[in-house]
Amino acid sequence: MSFEKSNFETLWNGTLAARFRISSGSLKLDPLRDSAFFQTASRVSASTQSSRRRTVNGRMREIQGHLQELYGVDVSPDLISRVTSAVIEEVKAWQSRPLEAVYPIVYLDALVIKVRDQGTVTNKSAYLAIGVNMGGTKEVLGLWLEGTEGAKFWLKILTELKNRGVLDILILCCDGLKGFPEAIEAVFPKTTVQTCIVHMLRNSLRFVTWKDRKAVALALKPIYSAQTDVLAEAALSAFEASAFGVRYPMIGKSWRTNWQRVIPFLAFPREIRKVIYTTNAIESLNYSLRKIIKTRGHFPSEEAATKLLYLALIRAEQRWTMPIWRWKDALNQFAVHFDGRLTI
């Protein structure tokens, strides 16, 4: 639908003839002369034209949807094409930029996305590496898309980080990644691998009915809030013997399987443990990315997925202006625990 204004007398009150083009022809109306009316009509017309353009090019639709979601604006496919061509070059430069020599903490996380590949929509994982530098601020070290994970894949990522200047990682927090222990030992043999407690809890609750979830989560808290690893194992045994442990035996089995990578953070004071095993910023970042993934449905290509995720990551990084909570305390603890590997 579009409209054309006719010649009219310049009166504040009165009418203003307008002809509207519709699918079956045209329609002439004499609405009240109100600027708001034509502003509304203009927006409807622009929206209609934008909708037509989006149906022509699926890839443009993905990016237009993202821009509309974030900024509330509609842009033309030609502008998108020119801008995104520059974006992919920026991604390449960002992905190969030099990194710091030492990162006290690095978090590895993965999100499952749907990507169209040769006419078929398949699941791929978007892997993120988020580092906490010596100043306590967070930065995204890299983004990788892969269909499957394994030792070879993780060896490639860790080698890439090393080639970009990373010499040591004190603690690497991840979620039971397949093939990862072998890869980390080959590239950063001194790194302590810590299973993310938030992920452990989330995975545990997958086995639980909705009505029991809150109570089970509360019953698991004594495990990861224990003073020592000995007390933590006692708390795990107590959970396994409880009514919930008997009802959901897979929870205890899951914690036992990952136990040696669950307990490293227990060597640190309670007040800085959250610094090690998770941060609110990481969860907030994941929420933002999942929102994009959910609204897009699937990405038309890996390149389109990379562009959109990169833009979202850069936008999130702009909010990471302050060091994480109690960072100085954590850094001093790291200096004692990892003697000789950290200079404050």
Disulfide bonds with the S-S distance in Angstrom:
none
